[in-house]
Amino acid sequence: RPHCGESGPVHHLSAAFLLAPRINHGVGLRHNAALAYLYYLRQIGISISPSSNNALCLRYSDSPFPRLFRAGLNVTLSTDDPLQFHHTAEPLVEEFAVAGRLWDLSTTDLVEIARLGVLQSGFDADSKRKWLGPDFWRANPAPGQHQWSQLPDVRLAYRAEAMAHEVSLLDAALGTPVTSNVLTDEVRQPYSESPFASFSF
């Protein structure tokens, strides 16, 4: 998982888009809407550390996290240097608590962000299946997934429908379904059980 997009030129994020399924930081996407859109379409995982950013380079009030999340990018919260930037024994819980209060995130929002964190993690497929359900790797899993992650089915369905609509607009604009072989309702990340596990551009 490359550490990029916290500072420096935007081409760091462009290179990561071509080479990495997930990154740390990524707040530099606030400077380039087109690149943020590509990250959305490909659902590249972005793990943002607001407390670290706030201490080093980007105030909480300027963080793009809430905008990226509400736009449907695959973003989650993480810690960066817990001993340096956090004040409790549970730094990740601290990140969620601060984000929830600062950006008026609902319980459903926080559950979705936590779920995305598990999807982006390096845990094996069996662990993810245990925590998120048998269809964890699908963007639009069968109803009933909330019994594992507590995320309402309607939120998952909304995200899948929004992506499908966006893809249909692209296909119509391009005059050919060139995106359909990459962007379906199947995958948010290229997991081992996914039909796109070995897919590359």
Rosetta blueprint (number, residue, H / E / L):
1 R L
2 P L
3 H E
4 C E
5 G L
6 E L
7 S L
8 G L
9 P L
10 V L
11 H H
12 H H
13 L H
14 S H
15 A H
16 A H
17 F H
18 L H
19 L H
20 A L
21 P L
22 R E
23 I E
24 N E
25 H E
26 G L
27 V H
28 G H
29 L H
30 R H
31 H H
32 N L
33 A H
34 A H
35 L H
36 A H
37 Y H
38 L H
39 Y H
40 Y H
41 L H
42 R H
43 Q L
44 I L
45 G E
46 I E
47 S E
48 I E
49 S L
50 P H
51 S H
52 S H
53 N H
54 N H
55 A H
56 L H
57 C L
58 L L
59 R L
60 Y H
61 S H
62 D H
63 S L
64 P L
65 F H
66 P H
67 R H
68 L H
69 F H
70 R H
71 A L
72 G L
73 L L
74 N L
75 V E
76 T E
77 L E
78 S L
79 T L
80 D L
81 D L
82 P H
83 L H
84 Q H
85 F H
86 H L
87 H L
88 T L
89 A L
90 E L
91 P H
92 L H
93 V H
94 E H
95 E H
96 F H
97 A H
98 V H
99 A H
100 G H
101 R H
102 L H
103 W L
104 D L
105 L L
106 S L
107 T H
108 T H
109 D H
110 L H
111 V H
112 E H
113 I H
114 A H
115 R H
116 L H
117 G H
118 V H
119 L H
120 Q H
121 S L
122 G L
123 F L
124 D L
125 A H
126 D H
127 S H
128 K H
129 R H
130 K H
131 W H
132 L H
133 G L
134 P L
135 D L
136 F L
137 W L
138 R L
139 A L
140 N L
141 P L
142 A L
143 P L
144 G L
145 Q L
146 H H
147 Q H
148 W H
149 S H
150 Q L
151 L L
152 P L
153 D H
154 V H
155 R H
156 L H
157 A H
158 Y H
159 R H
160 A H
161 E H
162 A H
163 M H
164 A H
165 H H
166 E H
167 V H
168 S H
169 L H
170 L H
171 D H
172 A H
173 A H
174 L H
175 G L
176 T L
177 P L
178 V L
179 T L
180 S L
181 N L
182 V L
183 L L
184 T L
185 D L
186 E L
187 V L
188 R L
189 Q L
190 P L
191 Y L
192 S L
193 E L
194 S L
195 P L
196 F L
197 A L
198 S L
199 F L
200 S L
201 F L
